[in-house]
């Protein structure tokens, strides 16, 4: 006679979405902080500020694409 499994079932889909969200945040922060920091160190602090603005625009494009793909995924019914 086998005993029932005490562990609850795992929701892999929710775990994947959480992991994707965390990775997206880490990539964005890394891009902004390390990218603009390196620009400021290599060129000048003023260039770092301008670089931060340009990188922020790039992050916005990445964010819009991520939102678009998330909406398509929900529409298709993953």
N, C-alpha and C positions, 0 to 999 in steps of 0.2 A: 504494500500500500504506500503510495507516494504522498508526501505532504504538499500542501499548496505552496506556491512560490510566494514568499513574503515581500518580495520587491515589486514595486509598482511598475507597470509597463512604461517603457521609455518612448518619449515623443521625439523622434529623430528630426522630423521636419521643423519643429519649434527650435530645437538645438541648432540646426543648420542656419536658421534665420538669425538667431542670436549671435552665432559665430560670425556670420557675414557682416552683421551690423558692427560688431566690435572691431573686426578687421578693417572695415571701411573707415571707422573713426581713427584707428591707429595710423592708417596710411595717410589720411588727410592731415593729421597733426604732424606726422613725420615730414610730409612734403612741405608744410608751411614753416615749421620751426627749424628743421635742419636745412632746408633749401634756402630760406631767407637768411639764416645764420651764416651759412657758408658764403653766400653772396656778400654779406656784410663784412665777413673776415677777409675775403679775397679782394674785394674792391673797396668799399667804404660803407659806413653806417647808412648814409643817404641812399646808396644803391640798394642796400638791404631793405630799406623801407619801400622803395619802388618795386623791388623784386617781390616783397611780401604782397603788395597789391596785385601784381601780375599773377602770382601763384594763387592768390585768393580767387581771382577770376577763373583760373584753371580748375580749382577745387569746386567752384560753382557749376562748371560744365560737367565735371565728374558726378556731382550730386544730382544734377538734372537727369543725366543718363541713368544713374542708379534708380532714381524715382520712376523714370519711364519704364525701365525693365521690370521693376517690382510691380507696377500697375499692369503691365502686359502679363506677367506671371499669374497675378490674381485673376485677370480676365480670362485667361486660358483655363484656369482651374487646376493648378498644380496640385 
